[in-house]
Amino acid sequence: MDFNVIGKSVIRVDGLAKVTGKAIYPQDIYMDNMLFGKTLRSSVPHAYFTLDTSKAEKIEGVVKIFTAKDVPGHNSHGVLFKDHEVLCEKKVRRIGDPIAFVVAVSEKIAAEAIEAIEVKYEEIPAVFDPVEAMKDEIKVHDGKSNIIYHYKLRKGNIEEGFAQSDVIVENVYNTSMVEHAFLQPEAGVSYVEDDGTIVVCAATQYPHFDQLEIAEAMGVPAEKVKVINPAVGGAFGGREDITLQIHLAMAAVYTGRPVKAVYSREESFYAHSKRHPEIIKIKTGANKEGKLLALEAEIIADTGAYASWAINVTRKSGIHVTGPYVIPNVKVDAYAVYTNNPFCGAMRGFGATQVPIATEQQMDILAEKLNISPVEIRLKNAFTKGSQTANGQTLTDSVPLVDCITKAAKAIGMF
């Protein structure tokens, strides 16, 4: 086999431009006759609202204030469920929901207009605990259950597995919401070409998804939308959802001029998704030799106000909560739940990152109770070539876990 990259020093295609400062990021783009946009965002987590834009519209230099009524196509977007509104029409579901987009001749005037818009909120009860949200007493999305996904995994006989176990460890672990904090906050420019094609220049992870979502919101065929992806200053999953792309497209089409927006770091925090915090209730059983016999887990993933990639993330948590170990009896229930918290979505690891916090601590506690080393208990149960995972996948290639554990243990004097 000819390896063109492995073991070789390869010149990174974009490396020179980035280290010399020549790389073009969205905020570097300037066009003649350009306007500037700013987003008004909700300051409360759950409320019905009304807007009065009359004072802001009178400010000299304000070109247009866009609200939900100005969305020409579908006022919705979302990678799996179309549960985001381009601009909220009547109700906000989290702090940071976009409710108006101001376009002006300068950033300063746009910011002044944002402050002049009057928002009246009729606050309604909110739910921030995903366990409470599962009761569906407070609906984040009217008429829909807060439980948006339930992944089930069953293998063997869980009751028999625990009955045969000499040691059982049961705990609840909580992982936190995590911000991507990529270096380049969201920014973009949109303009319309002579043939009517809407062009959006924005750093994104999914230009093909963005094209479709912009087209649906603008009410035009996908081929009339072009997404240009300049240099991306980090993403890690946080640029998989739409933020400013549709707002810019609306403004460019309406005004006939290029429109630019650049988020501050604070607005970036409000605008994009986070890593799902999870509540992991887990029970693990082993015999006196340290062989795992049973694992039962309940995982509750808080997806916040919008689904984003919650189904994929929660499914992966349910699959990976058994760890890289052979366990004959398994029962897993994993839930994704709406709350009025910031919305959560893609972040490196997609649900496989949260659950080892529980799984591996369980292994250490079992080892301590059995008076064996944490290395030994892992080697006794580790996947090898030919092992079958709890969800039925047979591992046929690249299963170097035993070698990895052994070498690491030797390196730190534990083996």
Order of alpha helices (4+ residues) and beta strands (2+ residues): alpha-beta-beta-alpha-beta-beta-beta-alpha-beta-alpha-beta-alpha-beta-beta-beta-alpha-beta-alpha-beta-alpha-beta-beta-alpha-beta-alpha-alpha-alpha
